[in-house]
């Protein structure tokens, strides 16, 4: 019976060992299932992260396109501004020249008027001829001023509009 008791104890020990191994196998299977779930979750997160990276890259490309477009528009605006400043400087220079011309024409007219009055006293015939010449000069001067004014108005109209 001692052999039976010894065998029974060994069998009991084997049973306990089998039960323990079954528990270990169940725990290992649960751990494997948990790991598989975690791997699946990580793969899903990786796909989501890659989608986010792709979306961010697309937004970055769109932003770069907008920046490039804005830089081009700024360069165009700068070119237009440079042209406008150049045109304005040209108009100011022409205006200064025209002012000088008008001043010289006024001085010339005054000089002619004095000569006219001096000759009026001495020569009646000369006065008539001079008066006709002076009237012609006035018409020419007025025509020139009107032409210059028309040119100036046309230049002003041809200025590009402010943006």
The 8 nearest C-alpha neighbors of each residue, nearest first, counted from 0:
[[1, 3, 2, 4, 5, 6, 7, 8],
 [0, 2, 4, 3, 5, 6, 7, 8],
 [1, 3, 5, 0, 4, 6, 7, 8],
 [2, 4, 0, 6, 1, 5, 7, 8],
 [5, 3, 1, 7, 6, 2, 0, 8],
 [4, 6, 2, 8, 3, 7, 1, 9],
 [5, 7, 3, 9, 4, 8, 2, 10],
 [8, 6, 10, 4, 9, 5, 3, 11],
 [9, 7, 11, 5, 6, 10, 12, 4],
 [8, 10, 12, 6, 7, 11, 13, 5],
 [11, 9, 13, 7, 12, 8, 6, 14],
 [12, 10, 8, 14, 9, 13, 7, 15],
 [11, 13, 9, 15, 10, 14, 8, 16],
 [14, 12, 16, 10, 11, 15, 9, 17],
 [15, 13, 11, 17, 16, 12, 10, 18],
 [16, 14, 18, 12, 13, 17, 19, 11],
 [15, 17, 13, 19, 14, 18, 20, 12],
 [18, 16, 20, 14, 19, 15, 13, 21],
 [19, 17, 21, 15, 20, 16, 14, 22],
 [18, 20, 16, 22, 17, 21, 15, 23],
 [19, 21, 23, 17, 22, 18, 24, 16],
 [22, 20, 24, 18, 23, 19, 17, 25],
 [23, 21, 25, 19, 20, 24, 26, 18],
 [24, 22, 20, 26, 21, 25, 27, 19],
 [23, 25, 27, 21, 22, 26, 20, 28],
 [26, 24, 28, 22, 27, 23, 21, 29],
 [27, 25, 29, 23, 28, 24, 30, 22],
 [28, 26, 30, 24, 29, 25, 23, 31],
 [27, 29, 31, 25, 26, 30, 24, 32],
 [30, 28, 32, 26, 31, 27, 33, 25],
 [29, 31, 27, 33, 28, 32, 26, 34],
 [32, 30, 28, 34, 33, 29, 35, 27],
 [33, 31, 29, 35, 34, 30, 28, 36],
 [34, 32, 30, 36, 31, 35, 29, 37],
 [33, 35, 37, 31, 36, 32, 38, 30],
 [34, 36, 32, 38, 33, 37, 31, 39],
 [37, 35, 39, 33, 34, 38, 40, 32],
 [36, 38, 34, 40, 39, 35, 41, 33],
 [37, 39, 41, 35, 36, 40, 34, 42],
 [40, 38, 36, 42, 37, 41, 35, 43],
 [41, 39, 37, 43, 38, 42, 44, 36],
 [40, 42, 44, 38, 43, 39, 45, 37],
 [43, 41, 45, 39, 44, 40, 38, 46],
 [44, 42, 40, 46, 45, 41, 39, 47],
 [45, 43, 41, 47, 42, 46, 48, 40],
 [44, 46, 42, 48, 43, 47, 41, 49],
 [47, 45, 49, 43, 44, 48, 50, 42],
 [48, 46, 44, 50, 49, 45, 51, 43],
 [47, 49, 45, 51, 50, 46, 44, 52],
 [48, 50, 52, 46, 51, 47, 45, 53],
 [51, 49, 47, 53, 48, 52, 54, 46],
 [50, 52, 48, 54, 49, 53, 55, 47],
 [51, 53, 49, 55, 50, 54, 56, 48],
 [52, 54, 50, 56, 51, 55, 49, 57],
 [55, 53, 57, 51, 56, 52, 50, 58],
 [54, 56, 52, 58, 57, 53, 59, 51],
 [55, 57, 59, 53, 54, 58, 52, 60],
 [56, 58, 54, 60, 59, 55, 53, 61],
 [59, 57, 61, 55, 60, 56, 62, 54],
 [58, 60, 56, 62, 57, 61, 55, 63],
 [59, 61, 63, 57, 62, 58, 56, 64],
 [62, 60, 58, 64, 63, 59, 57, 65],
 [61, 63, 59, 65, 64, 60, 58, 66],
 [62, 64, 66, 60, 65, 61, 67, 59],
 [65, 63, 61, 67, 62, 66, 68, 60],
 [66, 64, 62, 68, 63, 67, 69, 61],
 [65, 67, 63, 69, 68, 64, 70, 62],
 [68, 66, 64, 70, 69, 65, 63, 71],
 [69, 67, 65, 71, 66, 70, 64, 72],
 [68, 70, 66, 72, 71, 67, 65, 73],
 [69, 71, 73, 67, 68, 72, 66, 74],
 [72, 70, 74, 68, 69, 73, 67, 75],
 [71, 73, 69, 75, 74, 70, 76, 68],
 [72, 74, 76, 70, 71, 75, 69, 77],
 [73, 75, 77, 71, 76, 72, 70, 78],
 [76, 74, 72, 78, 77, 73, 79, 71],
 [75, 77, 73, 79, 78, 74, 80, 72],
 [78, 76, 80, 74, 75, 79, 81, 73],
 [79, 77, 75, 81, 76, 80, 74, 82],
 [80, 78, 76, 82, 77, 81, 83, 75],
 [79, 81, 77, 83, 82, 78, 76, 84],
 [80, 82, 78, 84, 83, 79, 77, 85],
 [81, 83, 85, 79, 80, 84, 86, 78],
 [82, 84, 80, 86, 85, 81, 87, 79],
 [85, 83, 87, 81, 86, 82, 88, 80],
 [84, 86, 82, 88, 83, 87, 81, 89],
 [87, 85, 89, 83, 84, 88, 82, 90],
 [86, 88, 84, 90, 89, 85, 83, 91],
 [89, 87, 91, 85, 90, 86, 84, 92],
 [88, 90, 86, 92, 87, 91, 93, 85],
 [91, 89, 93, 87, 92, 88, 94, 86],
 [92, 90, 94, 88, 93, 89, 87, 95],
 [91, 93, 89, 95, 94, 90, 88, 96],
 [94, 92, 96, 90, 95, 91, 97, 89],
 [93, 95, 91, 97, 96, 92, 90, 98],
 [96, 94, 98, 92, 93, 97, 91, 99],
 [95, 97, 93, 99, 94, 98, 100, 92],
 [98, 96, 100, 94, 99, 95, 101, 93],
 [97, 99, 95, 101, 100, 96, 94, 102],
 [100, 98, 102, 96, 97, 101, 103, 95],
 [99, 101, 97, 103, 98, 102, 104, 96],
 [102, 100, 104, 98, 103, 99, 97, 105],
 [103, 101, 99, 105, 104, 100, 98, 106],
 [104, 102, 106, 100, 105, 101, 107, 99],
 [103, 105, 101, 107, 102, 106, 108, 100],
 [106, 104, 108, 102, 107, 103, 101, 109],
 [107, 105, 103, 109, 108, 104, 110, 102],
 [106, 108, 104, 110, 105, 109, 103, 111],
 [107, 109, 105, 111, 106, 110, 104, 112],
 [108, 110, 112, 106, 111, 107, 105, 113],
 [111, 109, 107, 113, 112, 108, 106, 114],
 [110, 112, 114, 108, 109, 113, 115, 107],
 [111, 113, 115, 109, 110, 114, 108, 116],
 [114, 112, 116, 110, 115, 111, 117, 109],
 [115, 113, 111, 117, 116, 112, 118, 110],
 [114, 116, 112, 113, 118, 117, 111, 119],
 [115, 117, 119, 113, 114, 118, 112, 120],
 [118, 116, 114, 119, 115, 120, 113, 121],
 [117, 119, 121, 115, 120, 116, 122, 126],
 [120, 118, 126, 116, 117, 122, 121, 123],
 [119, 121, 118, 117, 122, 116, 123, 126],
 [122, 120, 118, 119, 123, 117, 125, 126],
 [121, 123, 125, 124, 119, 118, 120, 126],
 [122, 124, 126, 125, 119, 127, 121, 120],
 [125, 123, 127, 126, 122, 128, 119, 129],
 [124, 126, 122, 128, 123, 127, 129, 118],
 [125, 127, 119, 123, 129, 124, 128, 130],
 [126, 128, 130, 124, 125, 129, 131, 123],
 [129, 127, 125, 131, 130, 126, 132, 124],
 [128, 130, 132, 126, 131, 127, 125, 133],
 [129, 131, 133, 127, 132, 128, 126, 134],
 [132, 130, 134, 128, 133, 129, 135, 127],
 [133, 131, 129, 135, 130, 134, 136, 128],
 [132, 134, 136, 130, 135, 131, 129, 137],
 [135, 133, 137, 131, 136, 132, 130, 138],
 [134, 136, 132, 138, 133, 137, 139, 131],
 [135, 137, 133, 139, 134, 138, 140, 132],
 [138, 136, 140, 134, 135, 139, 141, 133],
 [139, 137, 141, 135, 136, 140, 142, 134],
 [138, 140, 136, 142, 137, 141, 143, 135],
 [139, 141, 137, 143, 142, 138, 136, 144],
 [142, 140, 144, 138, 143, 139, 137, 145],
 [141, 143, 139, 145, 140, 144, 138, 146],
 [144, 142, 140, 146, 141, 145, 139, 147],
 [145, 143, 141, 147, 146, 142, 148, 140],
 [144, 146, 148, 142, 147, 143, 141, 149],
 [147, 145, 143, 149, 144, 148, 142, 150],
 [148, 146, 144, 150, 149, 145, 143, 151],
 [147, 149, 145, 151, 146, 150, 144, 152],
 [150, 148, 146, 152, 147, 151, 145, 153],
 [151, 149, 147, 153, 148, 152, 146, 154],
 [150, 152, 148, 154, 153, 149, 147, 155],
 [153, 151, 155, 149, 154, 150, 148, 156],
 [152, 154, 150, 156, 155, 151, 149, 157],
 [155, 153, 151, 157, 152, 156, 150, 158],
 [154, 156, 152, 158, 153, 157, 151, 90],
 [157, 155, 153, 154, 158, 152, 159, 151],
 [158, 156, 154, 155, 153, 159, 152, 160],
 [157, 159, 155, 156, 160, 154, 86, 83],
 [160, 158, 157, 161, 83, 156, 79, 82],
 [159, 161, 158, 162, 157, 83, 156, 79],
 [162, 160, 159, 83, 80, 158, 79, 76],
 [161, 160, 76, 79, 159, 80, 83, 77]]
